[in-house]
Amino acid sequence: MPIFESGYRDDKEFDAEKKSVEEEIKRFKDIIYAGRIYECIESLEEMLLTCYDNEFYEDGLFFAQQLIEISPYNSEYWLRKGNFLNGIFKFEQALQCYNTALSLNPCDAEILVDKAIAEENLGLYKTAKETLQMALNSDPKNDEAAFSLGILLQKAEEFEEAVKMFSKIIEIDKEYAEAYYELGFCYENLGRLSEALEAYDKFLDLEPYNANGWYNRGIVLGRSNMLEKAIDSYDLAIALREDFSSAWFNKGNALADLGRFQQAIECFFKSYKIDPSDEASCYNIANIYEELGDLHKAIKFYSEAVRVNGEYYEAYLARGYCYDSIGKYQLALKDFNRAISLSRENADAWYAKADLEYSLGKVQEAVVCYKEAVKIEPDNFEIWYNLAETLLEMGDWINAKNAFNQCIRINPDDAASYYGKAKVNFILSKTQDAVECLKYAFSIDPGIRAEFAKEYPEIKSSKLFKKLLGEF
C-alpha cells in the first residue's frame, strides 16, 4: 500500500507555521466568545480547511459546530464536522454528520466519498463500496471516488476489479501518479509481474523521488529473477531514504541469492541497526554464517533473533540444527523442544528431534517423534522412511512393514522401500511376498542386488531362492 511522501520542509519552518495556526485558532475563538461570529463567517470557513490540513481536529470540530449552530442547513458545515470526527476516530458520529449533509445535499460526490471512509473504518465494507458506487453514478469522472473504490477492492483482495478501477482513473487522467502505484501493487499480487513493472515505471516517471516506488519496483524485479536490477532499485530507494530498513533487508536477500554473502551481511546489519526489533535480519545473518560453515557465529545471531523475539520458532529450530552439528546435543534438544512448544503443528521440529533422539540412542523416543511428524505431514516420504527403518531396527516388524507400505504409497518407484519391506517379510517368514518385493526393488534399482548379496549371502546362494526369483 502506498505511503506517499511529502516534500522536504525545514523543522523551523514547520514549527513557525504551526505556531501561526495556533495563534489564528486563539484569535477566532476570542471572536466567537465575544459574540462576534457573524463578523468572520467567511474567514472561519477558511479556518476549517486550515485546521484540517494541519490536523487540529478538535479545534476544527469546535469551529464547525459553531457554524452549524448559526446555519444548521448548510451541508458543507456538516461535511466538515464529519471530517473532523473521522480525524479523531469517532466514526459513528462522523457517519451521522455525513448522513445529515446528504439529507441537505443528496448525491454530492464529495460527501459520499468521505462517508465511505467512515463506513470502512466501522468495518462496513459492503456499504462503503455501495456508497462509492453512488458517488460514481452521480459523478462518473470523480477520480477521488474511483480511487477510493479501487483501494477498497484492493483491501478485499479483489485485485482484478481493482485493476479495472485504477485503469479507468488513468484513462481519465494519465498524470494520476497514485493510480499507477496501486495498479502496480494489484498486478504484483496477481502475479502479472511485467505489467506491475510497467505500472511502477510509469509511477516513477511522475514521482521519481518516491522511495516506496523504487522499493516496490525492486520487489517485482526480484520476483522476476532480475536480481542485479532489483539491487539497483533498492539502492535508489535507500538513496532517497537512508533509514529505509525494508529496502536494506530486501537488498540483502538479493545479494545473498547472488552468492555475495559478505555484502548481504552488511545490508542485514544496516537493517537491524535501523530497526532493532527486526529479528528477521538477525536470522538472515545467522543463516548466511551457517551457509558459510561458521556455526558459532550462526548460533550467536540465531540467539540474537530469539532475544528480540522469544517466540521465533524458525530461529530456535535453526539454532538447534547448529548445536546438533557441533555436538552440543542437549542444547539442540532444548531448542527443538522449544520449537515444538511454539508450533506443535509443524513437522520439522518433531522430525529434527526424532533424528537427534535416534543419534543419542533413544530409539523409542525417536519413534514417538517420527509418529508425531507424520501425523502432521502424512505424505512426507522421508519421515516415513526413517520411521520404518527405526521400527525395523527395534524389531517392531508389523509397524515397520506398515511404514514401508506408506513409503511405497507416496513413492511407488522407490527401490529402497521395497527392499525394506522385503526384509520384514523375510523375518515374518513371508518368503513369497519378500521375493515379490525384491523383484520390484531389483527392477527399479539393479544395484540393490549387490546390497542384498552382502546382507543375505546364505539366501542369495539358495537354489530355492534363485528359482523363486526367476534366475533359472
C-alpha positions in Angstrom: 0.0 0.0 0.0 1.3 3.5 -0.7 2.9 5.8 1.7 3.3 8.9 -0.4 6.0 11.2 0.9 5.7 14.9 1.3 8.4 17.3 0.1 11.2 18.5 2.3 10.2 21.1 4.8 12.6 22.6 7.4 11.6 21.9 11.0 11.9 25.6 11.9 9.5 26.5 9.1 7.1 23.8 10.2 7.2 25.0 13.8 6.6 28.6 12.7 3.6 27.6 10.6 2.2 25.6 13.5 2.6 28.5 15.9 0.9 30.8 13.4 -2.1 28.4 13.1 -2.3 28.1 16.9 -2.4 31.9 17.1 -5.2 32.1 14.5 -7.2 29.5 16.3 -6.9 31.5 19.5 -7.9 34.7 17.7 -11.0 33.1 16.2 -12.0 31.6 19.5 -11.7 35.0 21.2 -14.0 36.5 18.4 -16.6 33.7 19.0 -16.5 34.0 22.8 -17.0 37.8 22.3 -20.3 37.0 20.4 -18.9 38.4 17.1 -19.0 35.2 15.0 -21.2 36.9 12.3 -18.3 39.3 11.5 -16.0 36.4 10.4 -18.1 33.6 8.9 -16.2 33.6 5.6 -12.8 33.6 7.3 -14.0 31.0 9.7 -14.9 28.7 6.8 -11.3 29.1 5.5 -10.1 28.3 9.0 -11.9 25.0 8.9 -9.7 23.9 6.0 -6.6 25.2 7.7 -7.4 23.2 10.9 -8.0 20.1 8.8 -4.8 20.5 6.7 -2.7 20.9 9.9 -4.6 18.2 11.9 -6.0 20.5 14.5 -9.1 18.3 14.5 -10.5 19.2 18.0 -10.3 22.9 17.2 -11.8 22.4 13.8 -14.7 20.4 15.3 -15.3 23.4 17.7 -15.5 25.8 14.8 -17.7 23.6 12.6 -20.1 23.2 15.5 -20.3 27.0 15.9 -21.1 27.4 12.3 -23.7 24.7 12.4 -25.5 26.4 15.3 -26.0 29.6 13.2 -26.6 27.7 9.9 -27.9 24.2 10.6 -29.0 23.6 7.0 -25.6 24.1 5.4 -24.4 20.7 4.1 -20.8 22.0 3.9 -20.6 22.6 7.6 -21.9 19.1 8.4 -19.4 17.6 5.9 -16.5 19.4 7.7 -17.8 18.3 11.1 -17.8 14.7 9.9 -14.3 15.0 8.6 -13.0 16.3 12.0 -14.8 13.5 13.8 -13.2 11.0 11.4 -9.9 12.5 12.3 -10.4 11.8 16.0 -11.7 8.3 15.3 -15.3 9.0 16.2 -16.6 7.2 13.1 -20.2 6.6 14.1 -20.7 10.3 14.9 -18.9 11.2 11.7 -21.3 8.9 9.8 -24.3 10.7 11.3 -22.9 14.0 10.2 -22.4 12.8 6.6 -26.0 11.4 6.5 -27.2 14.8 7.7 -25.1 16.5 5.0 -26.6 14.2 2.3 -30.1 14.9 3.5 -29.4 18.5 2.7 -27.5 17.9 -0.5 -28.3 14.4 -1.9 -25.8 12.7 -4.2 -23.0 15.1 -3.5 -19.9 13.1 -4.5 -17.6 14.6 -2.0 -19.9 13.8 0.9 -20.3 10.3 -0.4 -16.6 9.7 -0.6 -16.0 10.9 2.9 -19.0 8.9 4.2 -17.5 5.8 2.6 -14.3 6.4 4.6 -16.3 6.4 7.9 -18.1 3.2 6.8 -14.9 1.5 6.0 -13.4 2.4 9.4 -16.5 0.9 11.0 -16.0 -2.3 9.1 -19.0 -1.7 6.8 -17.1 -2.7 3.7 -20.1 -3.6 1.5 -21.9 -0.4 2.4 -18.8 1.6 1.7 -18.5 0.1 -1.8 -22.1 0.9 -2.4 -21.6 4.5 -1.2 -18.6 4.9 -3.5 -20.6 3.5 -6.5 -23.3 6.0 -5.7 -20.7 8.8 -5.9 -19.5 7.5 -9.3 -23.1 7.3 -10.5 -23.5 10.9 -9.5 -20.2 11.9 -11.0 -18.6 9.3 -13.3 -15.4 11.2 -13.7 -14.8 11.7 -10.0 -11.3 10.3 -9.6 -11.3 10.5 -5.8 -14.4 8.2 -5.7 -12.9 5.9 -8.2 -9.5 5.8 -6.4 -11.2 5.1 -3.0 -13.3 2.3 -4.5 -10.1 0.9 -6.1 -8.4 0.9 -2.7 -11.4 -0.8 -1.1 -11.4 -3.5 -3.7 -7.7 -3.9 -3.3 -8.0 -4.4 0.5 -10.7 -7.0 -0.1 -8.1 -8.7 -2.4 -10.5 -8.3 -5.4 -7.4 -7.4 -7.5 -9.0 -7.9 -10.9 -11.8 -5.4 -10.1 -9.3 -3.0 -8.6 -7.2 -3.1 -11.7 -10.3 -2.1 -13.7 -10.9 0.8 -11.4 -7.4 2.2 -11.4 -7.2 1.7 -15.2 -10.4 3.7 -15.5 -8.8 6.5 -13.5 -5.7 6.6 -15.7 -7.9 6.8 -18.8 -9.4 10.0 -17.4 -6.1 11.4 -16.1 -2.8 9.9 -17.4 -0.9 12.0 -14.8 -2.6 10.4 -11.8 0.5 9.0 -10.2 -1.1 7.2 -7.3 -3.3 5.2 -9.6 -0.2 3.8 -11.4 1.3 2.9 -8.0 -1.8 1.0 -6.9 -2.1 -0.6 -10.3 1.4 -1.9 -9.9 0.5 -3.3 -6.5 -2.5 -5.1 -7.9 -0.6 -6.6 -10.8 2.1 -7.8 -8.4 -0.5 -9.6 -6.3 -2.0 -11.2 -9.4 1.5 -12.4 -10.4 1.4 -10.3 -13.6 4.9 -9.1 -13.0 5.7 -7.5 -16.3 2.6 -5.3 -16.1 3.4 -4.5 -12.5 6.9 -3.3 -13.5 5.4 -1.2 -16.3 3.0 0.4 -13.9 5.7 1.2 -11.3 7.9 2.6 -14.1 5.1 5.0 -15.1 4.6 6.0 -11.5 8.3 6.7 -11.1 8.2 8.8 -14.3 5.8 11.0 -12.4 7.2 10.6 -8.9 11.0 9.9 -9.4 11.8 10.8 -5.8 9.4 8.4 -4.2 11.3 5.8 -2.2 8.4 3.4 -1.9 8.0 3.3 -5.7 11.6 2.2 -6.2 11.3 -0.3 -3.3 8.2 -1.9 -4.9 9.9 -1.9 -8.3 12.8 -3.8 -6.6 10.4 -6.4 -5.2 8.9 -7.1 -8.7 12.4 -7.3 -10.3 13.5 -9.7 -7.6 10.5 -11.9 -8.1 11.3 -11.8 -11.8 14.8 -13.1 -11.0 16.4 -9.8 -12.3 18.4 -9.5 -9.1 21.0 -7.0 -10.2 18.3 -4.6 -11.4 16.4 -5.2 -8.2 19.5 -4.2 -6.2 19.8 -1.0 -8.3 16.2 -0.2 -7.4 16.7 -0.8 -3.7 19.8 1.4 -3.9 17.7 4.2 -5.3 15.2 3.7 -2.5 17.9 3.9 0.1 19.5 7.0 -1.6 16.1 8.7 -1.1 15.6 7.4 2.4 18.7 6.1 4.1 16.7 4.7 7.1 14.6 2.5 4.8 15.1 -0.7 6.7 13.0 -2.9 4.4 15.0 -1.8 1.4 18.2 -2.7 3.2 16.7 -6.1 4.1 15.5 -6.9 0.6 18.8 -5.8 -0.9 20.5 -8.2 1.5 18.2 -11.0 0.3 19.0 -10.3 -3.4 22.8 -10.2 -2.6 22.5 -13.5 -0.7 20.7 -15.1 -3.7 23.6 -14.0 -5.9 26.1 -15.5 -3.5 27.5 -12.1 -2.4 27.3 -13.1 1.2 29.5 -10.5 2.8 27.7 -7.6 1.2 24.4 -9.3 2.2 25.5 -9.5 5.8 26.4 -5.8 5.7 22.9 -5.0 4.5 21.2 -7.1 7.2 23.4 -5.4 9.8 22.2 -2.0 8.5 18.6 -3.1 8.5 18.9 -4.3 12.1 20.7 -1.1 13.2 17.8 0.9 11.8 15.1 -1.4 13.3 16.4 -3.2 16.4 13.1 -5.0 16.7 13.7 -6.8 13.4 14.5 -10.3 14.3 14.4 -11.4 10.7 17.7 -9.5 9.9 19.5 -11.4 12.7 18.0 -14.7 11.4 19.3 -14.0 7.9 22.8 -13.0 9.2 22.8 -16.3 11.1 21.6 -18.2 8.1 24.4 -16.9 5.9 27.0 -17.8 8.5 25.5 -21.3 8.7 25.7 -21.5 4.9 29.4 -20.5 5.1 30.0 -23.2 7.7 30.7 -20.7 10.6 28.3 -22.4 13.0 29.5 -20.5 16.1 28.6 -17.1 14.5 25.4 -18.6 13.2 24.5 -19.6 16.8 25.3 -16.1 18.0 22.9 -14.4 15.6 20.2 -17.0 16.0 20.4 -16.3 19.7 20.1 -12.6 19.0 17.0 -13.3 16.9 15.3 -15.2 19.8 16.4 -12.5 22.2 14.4 -10.0 20.1 11.5 -12.4 19.7 11.2 -15.1 22.2 8.6 -16.9 20.1 10.6 -17.1 16.9 10.1 -20.7 16.0 12.4 -20.8 13.0 15.3 -19.4 14.9 15.1 -22.0 17.7 14.9 -24.8 15.1 17.8 -23.4 13.1 19.9 -22.9 16.2 19.1 -26.5 17.2 20.4 -27.8 13.9 23.7 -25.8 14.5 24.0 -27.2 18.1 23.4 -30.7 16.7 26.1 -30.2 14.1 28.8 -29.2 16.6 27.9 -32.0 19.0 26.1 -29.9 21.7 23.2 -32.3 21.7 21.5 -31.3 24.9 21.3 -27.7 23.8 20.0 -28.9 20.4 17.3 -30.9 22.2 16.3 -28.0 24.3 15.9 -25.8 21.1 13.9 -28.5 19.3 11.6 -28.8 22.4 11.2 -25.1 22.5 10.3 -25.0 18.7 7.8 -27.8 19.3 6.2 -25.9 22.2 5.8 -22.8 19.9 4.5 -24.7 16.9 3.2 -28.2 17.7 1.7 -28.5 14.2 5.0 -28.1 12.4 6.6 -31.4 11.4 10.1 -30.0 11.0 10.8 -29.7 14.8 9.4 -33.2 15.5 11.5 -34.6 12.7 14.7 -32.9 13.9 14.1 -34.1 17.5 13.4 -37.6 16.2 16.7 -37.7 14.4 18.6 -36.3 17.4 17.0 -38.8 19.8 17.9 -41.6 17.4 21.5 -40.3 17.3 21.6 -40.3 21.2 20.4 -43.9 21.2 16.9 -43.1 22.4 15.2 -45.1 19.7 11.8 -45.4 21.4 11.7 -41.6 21.9 12.7 -41.2 18.3 9.8 -43.3 17.1 7.4 -41.2 19.1 8.7 -38.1 17.4 8.6 -39.6 13.9 5.0 -40.6 14.5 4.1 -37.0 15.6 5.8 -35.7 12.5 3.9 -38.0 10.1 0.6 -37.1 11.7 1.2 -33.5 10.6 2.7 -34.4 7.2 1.2 -37.8 6.3 2.7 -37.6 2.7 6.3 -36.9 3.8 8.2 -39.8 2.4 11.5 -39.1 4.2 9.9 -39.1 7.6 8.0 -42.3 6.9 11.2 -44.0 5.6 13.2 -43.0 8.7 10.3 -44.3 10.9 10.2 -47.6 9.0 13.9 -48.1 9.3 13.9 -47.3 13.0 10.9 -49.7 13.7 12.8 -52.4 11.7 15.8 -51.8 13.9 13.7 -52.1 17.0 12.1 -55.4 15.9 8.6 -53.9 15.6 8.1 -55.8 12.3 4.4 -55.3 11.7 4.6 -51.5 12.2 7.8 -51.4 10.2 6.0 -53.1 7.3 3.1 -50.7 7.5 5.6 -47.7 7.4 7.3 -49.1 4.3 3.8 -49.5 2.7 3.3 -45.8 3.4 6.6 -45.1 1.7 5.5 -47.1 -1.3 2.2 -45.3 -1.4 3.9 -41.9 -1.5 6.7 -43.0 -3.9 5.9 -46.2 -5.8 9.2 -46.1 -7.6 11.5 -46.2 -4.5 13.5 -49.3 -4.6 14.8 -48.9 -1.0 11.2 -49.1 0.3 10.5 -52.3 -1.5 13.8 -53.7 -0.2 13.0 -52.7 3.3 9.6 -54.3 3.1 11.2 -57.5 1.6 13.5 -57.7 4.7 10.5 -57.5 7.0 8.7 -60.2 5.0 11.8 -62.5 5.3 11.7 -62.0 9.1 8.0 -62.8 9.2 8.6 -65.9 7.0 6.5 -64.5 4.2 9.0 -65.7 1.6 6.8 -65.3 -1.5 5.9 -61.7 -0.5 9.6 -61.0 0.2 10.6 -62.3 -3.2 8.0 -60.2 -5.0 9.3 -57.1 -3.1 12.8 -57.9 -4.1 11.8 -58.3 -7.8 10.3 -54.8 -7.7 13.4 -53.4 -5.9 15.8 -55.1 -8.4 13.8 -53.9 -11.4 13.8 -50.3 -10.2 17.5 -50.3 -9.0 19.7 -53.3 -10.1 22.3 -52.0 -7.7 20.3 -53.3 -4.8 21.3 -56.9 -5.8 24.8 -56.3 -4.5 23.5 -54.9 -1.2 21.2 -57.9 -0.9 24.0 -60.4 -1.6 26.1 -58.7 1.1 23.4 -58.7 3.7 21.9 -62.2 3.0 24.7 -64.3 1.5 23.1 -67.6 2.6 19.7 -66.7 1.0 21.3 -65.3 -2.2 23.1 -68.7 -2.8 20.0 -70.7 -2.1 18.8 -72.6 -5.2 15.2 -72.3 -4.0 15.5 -68.6 -3.7 17.0 -68.3 -7.2 14.2 -70.4 -8.6 11.6 -68.1 -6.8 13.4 -65.0 -8.1 13.3 -66.5 -11.6 17.0 -66.7 -12.1 16.8 -70.2 -13.5 
